């Protein structure tokens, strides 16, 4: 397409419109057209805007910013100039300034969908998920002109989910290939936890419009949340190929890389994001978590401190310091935390983290009365946010015991895959499983990974298989599978965990403690896998759970009675499997490992079919990433300080003792349960 001389057109407006059309197909020629307009009529604002955009698209950030910054200063109330300046600042990796310009733009003129989109990307990178969601919703609302879609977008923006879903389904009956509507429906599915439905909708969306980058970003996030990290990485890589400096894409890549254990790459990405957004506490927090897991303790502390410096009431950062376990707060820290807790406007999420952190700080100083008071307050706040039913848990575990009988396994002899690769470490959280993982992973034939969620994903898939017949218990669904289907489950587990295996060793560890509830599934699908049950004194383990704030997944741990019942149910189910599968599970008692480490390590290695390795006794020299609350403790030699530490809090542990009942009285032996008689 040739350049149109300004002199040959009826008006400047026609020349401007021509230059604007050229931007997508030939940005260099668009820039030439804009330059000619400027030479003919002087500093015309729209011509300057087009010239700045042209340089930006061509990757010349210096010239783009020079022009657009000048224009924005000349036209401070022109929303388009502010928006294009914000986009150019983002391309130049000046994130803070980009957000400021984009906010000015949408304040001046809300119906600028691309400005909302760019703002959402930056807010995502900054860790402001609520702000990002609002910006993306505004992008959807302002990018459609269809009245029905506009109404659905407004409902979605206001979180009126049922109304938005009804409007979108009605619209899609009339226009089944409307990719904007399909993406919005997928967002609804994701918001209410129907990740599989969201993934299918987004796959359809991308099938119809492969270049729909917003849908691909949503798809990558849904894949990540669905424990499909390898597929999520592939989608983010496609996005980065189109826009390598997009902050939201890079942030999502860092999040997924942390899931796959590639912490070095994730840390580099967080470094680059923080170079653009240095004043964002949530990004510093994420960086701190990655550094902690990678064993870079001092850098992690610096990151958490930077987060607190930016937001002194950011409770999660205080708790993250406490959760290093070996970290000690000083007087100034304690005074600062107490001061923040006095704030009437402090959100409960920050307050409960501060209570847990102060509980740890005062525990380290021997002030156990005040320490327990803060632990109690933090637990009460957390329990109010994640209600838990001990009765429901007991019923689920009892149902497992009813199904997995000796006859069940005899009838299915030969099911599953023959691979011996996995070593499952199960039991109660805070029982010493990270220590056992660190010992085993110090053997040259064993690789430590993380608390893999893949078994949980298999149980979720089994539940969905029976969804047409009402709420399905996955145990019943598993019992109905034939040999081929069970083998497929084992193969899926091995395939989906492959991305976690970096060292090429014959064995790897899956250290998800709660997998004790799924031993029936493990035995059926992976009959040659090793299963190690790690057990610790119920009061030591129980109180350690009570003073630990978990990000997710341990909702039973915020009430002493609930903890005691959960521990008792766990012991009872494990006793059932000891009777049904005698000798199948190897038990490690934490106290015995502390007292006679070498003998217990030899027993453990012998069970795993591994020769003795002296390096397993020097596990604390193992520099691998550790992703649990005990990450700093297992980088030190075994110490007995933690064995009886719970006694300082014994005056307040009555509800825990009562709930444990005979399990506490018989420890380490196991009482005879009614189900075993």
Secondary structure by P-SEA (a helix, b strand, c coil): cbbbbccccccaaaaaaaaaaaccccaaaaaaaaaaaaaaccccaaaaaaaaaaaaaacaaaaaaaaaaaaaaaccccaaaaaaaaaaaaaacccaaaaaaaaaaaaaccccaaaaaaaaaaaaaacaaaaaaaaaaaaaaaacccaaaaaaaaaaaacaaaaaaaaaaaaaaacccaaaaaaaaaaaaaaacaaaaaaaaaaaaaaacccaaaaaaaaaaaaaaacaaaaaaaaaaaaaaaccccaaaaaaaaaaaaaacaaaaaaaaaaaaaaaccccaaaaaaaaaaaaaacaaaaaaaaaaaaaaacccaaaaaaaaaacccccccaaaaaaaaaaaacccccaaaaaaaaaaaaaaaaaacaaaaaaaaaaaaaaaaaaabbbbaaaaaaaaaaaaacccaaaaaaacccccccccbbbbbcccccaaaaaaaaaaacccbbbbcccaaaaaaaaaaaaaacccccccaaaaaaaccaaaaaaaaaaaaaaacccccccccbbbbccccccccaaaaaaacccbbbbbbbccaaaaaaaaaaccccccccccccaaaaaaaaaaaaaaaaaaaaaccccbbbbbaaaaaacaaaaaaaaaaaaccccccccccccccccccccccccccccccccccccccccccccaaaaaaaaccccccccccccccccc
